[in-house]
Amino acid sequence: MTLSPAANLHGAAPSFWNRWQLLNNWLVQHQPIWRTVPFSEPVPAWCRHYPELTSWLETLTDQECDAWQDNLQAFATEAAGFVPDLGDYGELVALPRLTTAETGQNAALPEVNAVDMPGRKRLQAGAFAASVRPLNGPVLDWCCGKGHLARTLAGQGADSVLGVEWNPELVTDGNRLAQRYGDPVQLRQQDVMAGDFAWPAAAHGVALHACGDLHRQLLKNGSAASAPRLSISPCCYHLTGNEQYRLLSDQARNAAGALAVDRNSLRLAVQETVTAPARERKQAAVVSAWRLGFDALQRHARNADEYLPVPSHPSRLNSGDFEGFCVWAAQHKELRLPDKVDWQHWQSEGERRVRQVRRHELLRHLFRRPLELWLVLDYAVFLEEQGYQVRLGTFCDRLLTPRNLLLDAVRASELAKK
């Protein structure tokens, strides 16, 4: 398998369709590994198929887990000693970087103007803006929030920027900020999923982290309106109104052997997060141990070896203990616990399961980016079908945001004018 990830710019390039097929076949082949959720399956089926891989994973130290998590390419190479096709991971996910970190920082709003704008979001908007320069004509910022991206783009050569956002409070705040700093930006209250939206003439549609059906609506509406250019960084692919996911492109939808995924499976694509503060990580580990300890206890109490999902618990329980959590969970699920419970035993079992889950999840994490790219490559094929020339790459480092893919499409007729 030979790929040329740097070739897909606004010009002649290998077909995104061919790359989608490679990813699709790889994901289909390894479904037994990534479809199983280790948190709810104490012994995933793949453990029986790959006992040597399982033994190796379960002997990893916490420090080794951290190191592999930060370098999944190296982890894939090591895991390929047990499952050879996992060695294809690096080529499957390779993408060009569309701008440098320094260029992105220079394109960000000055900190003194970035009122109500978190520092990470400021840098993300700057990196996105730098990656889509030069800007020509009017810009439409889809699901714009307070207009942070809109105001950033206004400083990068856009003639004008119209932002659309369903939340009227965000629209009011965003217009106030634009007026305060003299930005050529206007925000308008609009439900973009409604059927009454009219695409502004000749507008370049952009979206930074519009979720699920929202960014898919941009692709469909913008291409139907023959927008000259569409630039999106998608997010939260699982936020969709359909239980079964429907691919966008005709070629992917009609492909023999196309992967079938539901809304829940799509969550894997967005599981990676930027490292949380140490205090939050510690609290999350404690709660995970409680949940897994309760899971082991409920299997014993019910004499049923099946996962019993428990919803989010009230925050007041975080300052309590394992026994208090289990009592709450049992009451919520109308489950009668034994009269005498060895709480220390089940808590220890939960802590053992946390260690085990972390190592099993490490293997599953190899499939996060491939699944995300499978989705985004389908978007690229869809846009090619609509008459666009497309480039796909990353606009910033994953530590700034794991959702760092940028799909940038220019209508072929626009390129012909240049």
C-alpha positions as CSV (number, residue, x, y, z in Angstrom):
1,M,0.0,0.0,0.0
2,T,1.5,3.3,-1.1
3,L,-0.1,6.7,-0.4
4,S,0.9,10.2,-1.1
5,P,-0.8,12.2,1.6
6,A,0.8,15.5,0.6
7,A,-0.5,15.4,-2.9
8,N,-4.2,16.2,-2.2
9,L,-4.1,20.0,-2.7
10,H,-6.1,22.2,-5.0
11,G,-4.8,20.5,-8.2
12,A,-4.2,17.1,-9.7
13,A,-4.2,14.5,-7.0
14,P,-4.7,10.8,-6.3
15,S,-8.4,10.1,-5.8
16,F,-9.8,10.4,-2.3
17,W,-12.0,7.5,-3.3
18,N,-9.1,5.1,-3.5
19,R,-7.9,6.2,-0.1
20,W,-11.4,5.8,1.3
21,Q,-11.6,2.2,0.0
22,L,-8.3,1.3,1.7
23,L,-9.5,2.7,5.0
24,N,-12.9,1.1,4.7
25,N,-11.4,-2.4,4.0
26,W,-8.9,-2.0,6.9
27,L,-11.7,-1.0,9.3
28,V,-14.0,-3.8,8.2
29,Q,-11.2,-6.3,8.6
30,H,-10.5,-5.3,12.2
31,Q,-14.0,-4.8,13.4
32,P,-13.7,-7.4,16.2
33,I,-11.0,-5.2,17.8
34,W,-12.5,-1.8,17.7
35,R,-16.3,-2.4,17.9
36,T,-15.9,-4.1,21.4
37,V,-16.0,-1.6,24.3
38,P,-13.6,-2.8,26.9
39,F,-15.3,-0.8,29.7
40,S,-18.4,-3.0,29.3
41,E,-16.7,-6.2,28.2
42,P,-14.3,-7.6,30.8
43,V,-12.8,-10.0,28.3
44,P,-13.3,-8.8,24.7
45,A,-13.6,-11.5,22.1
46,W,-10.4,-10.4,20.4
47,C,-8.4,-11.5,23.6
48,R,-9.2,-15.1,22.7
49,H,-8.1,-14.6,19.1
50,Y,-4.9,-12.8,20.0
51,P,-3.7,-14.3,23.3
52,E,-0.1,-13.2,22.8
53,L,-1.1,-9.6,22.1
54,T,-3.4,-9.7,25.1
55,S,-0.6,-10.9,27.4
56,W,1.8,-8.2,26.1
57,L,-0.8,-5.4,26.6
58,E,-1.6,-6.5,30.1
59,T,2.0,-6.5,31.2
60,L,2.5,-2.8,30.1
61,T,3.3,-0.4,32.9
62,D,1.4,2.9,33.3
63,Q,4.4,4.7,32.1
64,E,4.6,2.5,29.0
65,C,0.8,3.1,28.4
66,D,1.4,6.9,28.5
67,A,4.3,6.7,26.1
68,W,2.4,4.5,23.6
69,Q,-0.7,6.7,23.9
70,D,1.4,9.7,22.9
71,N,2.9,7.8,19.9
72,L,0.3,5.6,18.4
73,Q,2.4,5.2,15.3
74,A,5.1,3.5,17.3
75,F,2.5,1.5,19.2
76,A,1.0,0.3,15.9
77,T,4.4,-0.9,14.7
78,E,4.9,-2.8,17.9
79,A,1.4,-4.3,17.8
80,A,2.0,-5.4,14.2
81,G,4.3,-8.1,15.6
82,F,1.0,-9.8,16.8
83,V,-1.4,-8.5,14.1
84,P,0.6,-7.7,11.0
85,D,-2.0,-5.5,9.3
86,L,-1.9,-3.0,12.2
87,G,1.4,-1.9,10.7
88,D,-0.5,-0.1,8.0
89,Y,-1.8,2.5,10.5
90,G,0.9,5.1,9.7
91,E,0.2,5.2,6.0
92,L,-3.5,5.2,6.5
93,V,-3.6,8.3,8.7
94,A,-0.8,10.3,7.2
95,L,-1.8,13.8,6.2
96,P,0.0,17.0,5.3
97,R,0.2,19.9,7.7
98,L,-1.5,22.9,6.0
99,T,0.2,25.7,8.1
100,T,2.9,26.1,10.6
101,A,2.3,26.8,14.3
102,E,4.1,30.2,14.0
103,T,1.9,31.2,11.1
104,G,-1.2,30.2,13.0
105,Q,-0.2,32.2,16.0
106,N,0.4,35.3,13.9
107,A,-3.1,35.0,12.3
108,A,-4.8,34.7,15.7
109,L,-6.6,37.7,17.2
110,P,-4.4,39.8,19.4
111,E,-5.0,38.8,23.0
112,V,-6.3,42.3,23.9
113,N,-9.1,41.9,21.3
114,A,-9.9,38.3,22.2
115,V,-12.5,39.2,24.9
116,D,-14.6,36.2,26.0
117,M,-12.4,33.9,23.9
118,P,-10.5,31.1,25.6
119,G,-6.8,31.0,24.8
120,R,-6.9,27.6,23.2
121,K,-9.9,28.6,21.0
122,R,-8.0,31.8,20.0
123,L,-5.1,29.8,18.7
124,Q,-7.3,27.2,17.0
125,A,-9.1,30.0,15.1
126,G,-5.8,31.6,14.1
127,A,-4.4,28.3,12.8
128,F,-7.7,27.7,10.8
129,A,-7.6,31.2,9.4
130,A,-3.9,30.8,8.3
131,S,-4.7,27.5,6.6
132,V,-7.4,29.0,4.4
133,R,-5.6,32.1,3.2
134,P,-5.9,33.9,0.8
135,L,-9.5,34.8,1.3
136,N,-11.5,36.3,-1.6
137,G,-15.0,37.8,-1.4
138,P,-17.6,37.4,1.4
139,V,-17.3,34.7,4.1
140,L,-20.2,32.8,5.8
141,D,-19.3,31.5,9.3
142,W,-21.6,28.5,9.9
143,C,-22.7,28.0,13.6
144,C,-20.5,30.9,14.6
145,G,-21.2,31.1,18.3
146,K,-20.0,34.6,19.4
147,G,-18.1,35.0,16.1
148,H,-14.6,34.3,17.3
149,L,-13.6,32.7,14.0
150,A,-15.5,35.3,12.1
151,R,-13.6,38.1,13.7
152,T,-10.3,36.3,13.1
153,L,-11.1,35.8,9.4
154,A,-12.1,39.5,9.1
155,G,-8.5,40.3,10.0
156,Q,-7.1,38.0,7.3
157,G,-8.5,39.7,4.2
158,A,-12.1,38.7,4.1
159,D,-14.3,41.4,2.4
160,S,-17.0,40.8,5.0
161,V,-18.1,38.0,7.3
162,L,-21.6,37.0,8.0
163,G,-22.0,34.6,11.0
164,V,-25.1,32.5,11.5
165,E,-26.0,31.1,14.9
166,W,-29.2,29.7,16.5
167,N,-28.5,31.1,20.0
168,P,-29.7,34.7,20.1
169,E,-27.7,35.5,23.3
170,L,-24.5,34.5,21.5
171,V,-25.5,36.6,18.5
172,T,-26.1,39.6,20.6
173,D,-22.7,39.2,22.4
174,G,-20.9,38.6,19.1
175,N,-22.3,41.7,17.4
176,R,-21.3,43.8,20.5
177,L,-17.7,42.5,20.3
178,A,-17.5,43.1,16.5
179,Q,-18.8,46.7,16.9
180,R,-16.5,47.3,19.8
181,Y,-13.4,46.4,17.8
182,G,-14.6,47.7,14.4
183,D,-14.6,44.3,12.7
184,P,-16.5,43.9,9.4
185,V,-18.6,41.1,10.9
186,Q,-22.3,40.8,11.4
187,L,-24.0,37.9,13.2
188,R,-27.5,36.7,12.5
189,Q,-29.8,34.4,14.4
190,Q,-30.6,31.4,12.2
191,D,-31.4,27.7,12.7
192,V,-29.2,26.3,9.9
193,M,-31.1,23.0,10.0
194,A,-34.3,24.8,9.0
195,G,-35.4,24.7,5.5
196,D,-35.7,28.5,5.1
197,F,-31.9,29.3,4.9
198,A,-30.8,31.0,1.7
199,W,-27.1,30.8,1.0
200,P,-25.6,34.3,0.5
201,A,-24.4,34.9,-3.1
202,A,-20.8,33.9,-3.7
203,A,-20.1,33.3,0.0
204,H,-17.2,31.1,1.1
205,G,-18.6,28.8,3.8
206,V,-16.5,28.1,6.8
207,A,-17.0,26.1,10.0
208,L,-14.7,25.5,12.9
209,H,-15.9,22.5,14.9
210,A,-19.6,22.6,13.9
211,C,-20.9,19.3,15.3
212,G,-22.3,16.3,13.4
213,D,-25.3,17.0,11.3
214,L,-24.5,20.7,11.5
215,H,-21.3,20.4,9.4
216,R,-22.9,17.9,7.1
217,Q,-25.7,20.4,6.5
218,L,-23.0,22.9,5.5
219,L,-21.6,20.6,3.0
220,K,-25.0,19.8,1.5
221,N,-26.3,23.4,1.5
222,G,-23.1,25.0,0.3
223,S,-22.6,22.6,-2.6
224,A,-26.2,22.8,-3.6
225,A,-25.9,26.6,-3.7
226,S,-22.6,26.3,-5.8
227,A,-20.6,28.1,-3.1
228,P,-17.2,29.0,-4.5
229,R,-15.4,27.5,-1.6
230,L,-16.1,25.4,1.6
231,S,-13.7,25.0,4.4
232,I,-14.6,23.0,7.5
233,S,-13.0,21.4,10.5
234,P,-15.6,18.8,11.6
235,C,-16.3,17.7,15.1
236,C,-18.7,15.3,17.1
237,Y,-19.6,13.1,14.2
238,H,-21.9,11.1,16.4
239,L,-24.3,14.0,16.9
240,T,-26.8,13.0,14.3
241,G,-30.6,12.5,14.2
242,N,-30.2,9.1,12.5
243,E,-29.4,6.0,14.6
244,Q,-27.7,4.3,11.6
245,Y,-25.1,6.6,10.0
246,R,-25.6,7.4,6.3
247,L,-22.6,8.1,4.1
248,L,-22.7,11.3,2.0
249,S,-21.1,10.3,-1.3
250,D,-22.8,8.2,-3.9
251,Q,-19.7,6.1,-4.4
252,A,-19.3,5.2,-0.7
253,R,-23.0,4.6,-0.2
254,N,-23.1,2.2,-3.1
255,A,-19.8,0.5,-2.4
256,A,-19.9,-3.3,-1.9
257,G,-18.6,-4.0,1.6
258,A,-19.0,-0.5,2.9
259,L,-18.7,-0.4,6.7
260,A,-22.0,0.0,8.5
261,V,-21.8,2.1,11.7
262,D,-24.4,3.4,14.1
263,R,-24.5,6.6,16.1
264,N,-22.8,5.0,19.1
265,S,-19.9,3.5,17.1
266,L,-19.1,7.0,15.8
267,R,-18.2,8.1,19.4
268,L,-14.9,6.3,19.0
269,A,-13.8,8.9,16.4
270,V,-13.9,11.7,19.0
271,Q,-12.7,10.0,22.2
272,E,-9.3,11.6,22.2
273,T,-9.2,14.8,24.3
274,V,-6.4,17.2,25.2
275,T,-4.9,16.2,28.5
276,A,-7.0,17.4,31.4
277,P,-5.5,18.9,34.6
278,A,-4.0,16.3,37.0
279,R,-6.8,16.8,39.6
280,E,-9.5,16.1,37.0
281,R,-7.6,13.0,35.7
282,K,-7.3,11.7,39.2
283,Q,-11.0,12.2,39.9
284,A,-12.0,10.5,36.6
285,A,-9.8,7.5,37.5
286,V,-11.5,7.2,40.9
287,V,-15.0,7.4,39.3
288,S,-14.1,4.8,36.7
289,A,-12.9,2.4,39.4
290,W,-16.2,2.9,41.2
291,R,-18.2,2.3,38.1
292,L,-16.3,-0.8,37.2
293,G,-16.4,-2.1,40.8
294,F,-20.1,-1.6,40.8
295,D,-20.3,-3.4,37.5
296,A,-18.5,-6.4,38.9
297,L,-20.7,-6.3,42.0
298,Q,-24.0,-6.1,40.0
299,R,-23.0,-9.1,37.9
300,H,-22.4,-11.1,41.0
301,A,-25.7,-9.8,42.7
302,R,-27.8,-10.5,39.6
303,N,-26.0,-13.7,38.7
304,A,-25.9,-12.3,35.1
305,D,-22.6,-11.7,33.3
306,E,-23.8,-8.6,31.4
307,Y,-23.1,-4.9,31.6
308,L,-25.7,-2.7,33.3
309,P,-25.3,0.9,32.2
310,V,-25.5,3.5,34.9
311,P,-26.2,7.2,34.0
312,S,-24.2,10.2,35.0
313,H,-24.2,10.5,38.8
314,P,-24.8,13.7,40.8
315,S,-21.5,15.6,41.5
316,R,-22.1,15.4,45.3
317,L,-21.1,11.7,45.2
318,N,-17.6,12.7,44.1
319,S,-16.8,13.7,47.6
320,G,-18.1,10.5,49.0
321,D,-16.9,6.9,48.8
322,F,-17.3,3.7,46.8
323,E,-20.1,2.3,49.0
324,G,-22.1,5.5,48.6
325,F,-21.8,5.4,44.9
326,C,-22.9,1.8,44.7
327,V,-25.9,2.4,47.0
328,W,-26.9,5.3,44.7
329,A,-26.4,3.2,41.5
330,A,-28.3,0.2,42.9
331,Q,-31.2,2.4,43.9
332,H,-31.2,4.1,40.5
333,K,-31.3,0.7,38.7
334,E,-33.8,-0.8,41.3
335,L,-31.3,-3.5,42.2
336,R,-31.2,-5.1,45.6
337,L,-27.7,-5.6,46.8
338,P,-26.7,-8.5,49.2
339,D,-27.2,-7.8,52.9
340,K,-23.5,-8.0,53.5
341,V,-21.1,-6.6,50.9
342,D,-17.3,-6.8,51.1
343,W,-16.9,-3.2,49.8
344,Q,-13.1,-3.4,49.8
345,H,-13.1,-6.5,47.7
346,W,-15.4,-4.9,45.0
347,Q,-13.5,-1.6,45.1
348,S,-10.2,-3.5,44.5
349,E,-11.9,-5.4,41.6
350,G,-12.9,-2.0,40.1
351,E,-9.3,-0.7,40.4
352,R,-8.0,-3.9,38.7
353,R,-10.5,-3.5,35.9
354,V,-9.4,0.2,35.4
355,R,-5.9,-1.0,34.8
356,Q,-7.1,-3.7,32.4
357,V,-9.5,-1.4,30.5
358,R,-6.7,1.1,30.0
359,R,-4.6,-1.4,28.3
360,H,-7.4,-2.9,26.2
361,E,-8.5,0.6,25.2
362,L,-5.0,1.4,24.1
363,L,-5.4,-1.1,21.3
364,R,-8.9,0.3,20.4
365,H,-7.5,3.8,20.2
366,L,-5.5,2.8,17.1
367,F,-8.8,3.0,15.3
368,R,-10.0,6.5,16.4
369,R,-8.2,8.5,13.7
370,P,-8.8,5.9,10.9
371,L,-12.5,6.0,11.7
372,E,-12.5,9.8,11.7
373,L,-10.6,9.8,8.4
374,W,-13.1,7.3,6.9
375,L,-15.8,9.8,7.6
376,V,-14.0,12.8,6.4
377,L,-12.7,11.1,3.2
378,D,-16.3,10.4,2.4
379,Y,-17.0,14.1,2.7
380,A,-14.1,14.7,0.3
381,V,-15.5,12.3,-2.2
382,F,-18.9,13.9,-1.9
383,L,-17.4,17.3,-2.6
384,E,-15.5,15.9,-5.6
385,E,-18.8,14.6,-6.9
386,Q,-20.3,18.1,-6.6
387,G,-17.6,19.6,-8.8
388,Y,-15.0,20.7,-6.2
389,Q,-11.3,20.2,-6.0
390,V,-10.4,19.3,-2.5
391,R,-7.4,19.3,-0.2
392,L,-7.3,17.6,3.2
393,G,-4.8,18.0,6.0
394,T,-4.3,19.2,9.6
395,F,-4.3,22.9,10.5
396,C,-2.7,22.6,14.0
397,D,-1.0,20.1,16.3
398,R,-3.3,17.6,18.1
399,L,-2.2,19.0,21.5
400,L,-4.1,22.2,20.5
401,T,-7.1,20.2,19.5
402,P,-7.4,16.5,18.4
403,R,-10.1,17.7,16.0
404,N,-7.5,19.2,13.8
405,L,-8.6,18.0,10.3
406,L,-9.3,20.7,7.7
407,L,-11.3,19.9,4.6
408,D,-10.9,22.7,2.0
409,A,-12.8,22.6,-1.2
410,V,-12.8,25.1,-4.1
411,R,-15.2,24.8,-7.0
412,A,-13.4,23.8,-10.2
413,S,-15.1,26.6,-12.1
414,E,-13.5,29.1,-9.6
415,L,-10.0,27.6,-10.2
416,A,-10.5,28.0,-13.9
417,K,-10.9,31.7,-13.5
418,K,-7.4,32.1,-12.0
